[in-house]
Amino acid sequence: MATQLVTGLVFGFGKKYKCDACGAKFSTESELMEHKKTHMMPGQSTSTQVQQFKCKTCGMMFDSQPDLSEHTRRAHRM
């Protein structure tokens, strides 16, 4: 039982907060928020961090150009 618990923690089971940008998972919202700072542009504050890249085909919003590009490639085959 203890081995299963340790294995689960190591491999991210039970970590319910997921980073939209890279998929990393965290146990607490505060850990996720701290991690998200690594994806911010220099000089960008957490209060101004908003989804700023809009898909011209369907209108979905993304917080990074690579995410938008990946979405466009997969969802719209462009």
One Martini backbone bead per residue (centre of mass of N, CA, C, O) as a GRO file, in nm:
protein
   78
    1MET     BB    1   0.060   0.061  -0.024
    2ALA     BB    2   0.296   0.263   0.008
    3THR     BB    3   0.410   0.219  -0.275
    4GLN     BB    4   0.161   0.326  -0.426
    5LEU     BB    5   0.167   0.611  -0.309
    6VAL     BB    6   0.448   0.691  -0.404
    7THR     BB    7   0.403   0.634  -0.703
    8GLY     BB    8   0.169   0.836  -0.739
    9LEU     BB    9   0.335   1.090  -0.665
   10VAL     BB   10   0.558   1.064  -0.880
   11PHE     BB   11   0.333   1.033  -1.135
   12GLY     BB   12   0.072   1.240  -1.054
   13PHE     BB   13  -0.131   1.130  -0.880
   14GLY     BB   14  -0.370   1.363  -0.760
   15LYS     BB   15  -0.307   1.591  -0.965
   16LYS     BB   16  -0.547   1.853  -1.045
   17TYR     BB   17  -0.333   2.065  -1.156
   18LYS     BB   18  -0.310   2.200  -1.488
   19CYS     BB   19  -0.112   2.300  -1.738
   20ASP     BB   20  -0.190   2.447  -2.040
   21ALA     BB   21   0.099   2.476  -2.173
   22CYS     BB   22   0.252   2.170  -2.068
   23GLY     BB   23   0.098   1.958  -1.845
   24ALA     BB   24   0.165   2.007  -1.576
   25LYS     BB   25   0.137   1.883  -1.238
   26PHE     BB   26  -0.055   1.971  -0.933
   27SER     BB   27  -0.167   1.982  -0.598
   28THR     BB   28  -0.180   2.300  -0.616
   29GLU     BB   29  -0.270   2.612  -0.711
   30SER     BB   30  -0.012   2.760  -0.619
   31GLU     BB   31   0.186   2.589  -0.781
   32LEU     BB   32   0.068   2.656  -1.056
   33MET     BB   33   0.100   2.965  -1.046
   34GLU     BB   34   0.405   2.960  -1.017
   35HIS     BB   35   0.462   2.804  -1.280
   36LYS     BB   36   0.324   3.003  -1.488
   37LYS     BB   37   0.556   3.215  -1.475
   38THR     BB   38   0.743   3.056  -1.683
   39HIS     BB   39   0.538   3.151  -1.938
   40MET     BB   40   0.602   3.439  -1.920
   41MET     BB   41   0.660   3.742  -2.010
   42PRO     BB   42   0.852   3.991  -1.985
   43GLY     BB   43   0.668   4.208  -1.764
   44GLN     BB   44   0.444   4.020  -1.694
   45SER     BB   45   0.162   4.000  -1.515
   46THR     BB   46  -0.070   3.809  -1.353
   47SER     BB   47  -0.313   4.016  -1.403
   48THR     BB   48  -0.244   4.018  -1.737
   49GLN     BB   49  -0.286   3.719  -1.776
   50VAL     BB   50  -0.401   3.628  -2.092
   51GLN     BB   51  -0.572   3.534  -2.350
   52GLN     BB   52  -0.410   3.634  -2.679
   53PHE     BB   53  -0.478   3.388  -2.882
   54LYS     BB   54  -0.665   3.372  -3.185
   55CYS     BB   55  -0.866   3.185  -3.370
   56LYS     BB   56  -0.973   3.244  -3.699
   57THR     BB   57  -1.175   2.996  -3.729
   58CYS     BB   58  -1.316   2.957  -3.406
   59GLY     BB   59  -1.209   3.159  -3.149
   60MET     BB   60  -1.011   3.042  -2.985
   61MET     BB   61  -0.814   3.067  -2.689
   62PHE     BB   62  -0.466   3.154  -2.617
   63ASP     BB   63  -0.148   3.189  -2.425
   64SER     BB   64   0.001   3.081  -2.693
   65GLN     BB   65   0.136   3.031  -2.998
   66PRO     BB   66   0.193   2.725  -2.985
   67ASP     BB   67  -0.098   2.647  -2.908
   68LEU     BB   68  -0.232   2.762  -3.160
   69SER     BB   69  -0.072   2.599  -3.368
   70GLU     BB   70  -0.156   2.321  -3.266
   71HIS     BB   71  -0.457   2.359  -3.299
   72THR     BB   72  -0.459   2.420  -3.602
   73ARG     BB   73  -0.331   2.156  -3.691
   74ARG     BB   74  -0.543   1.959  -3.555
   75ALA     BB   75  -0.837   2.094  -3.601
   76HIS     BB   76  -0.771   2.223  -3.918
   77ARG     BB   77  -0.534   2.113  -4.095
   78MET     BB   78  -0.285   2.362  -4.119
   0.00000   0.00000   0.00000
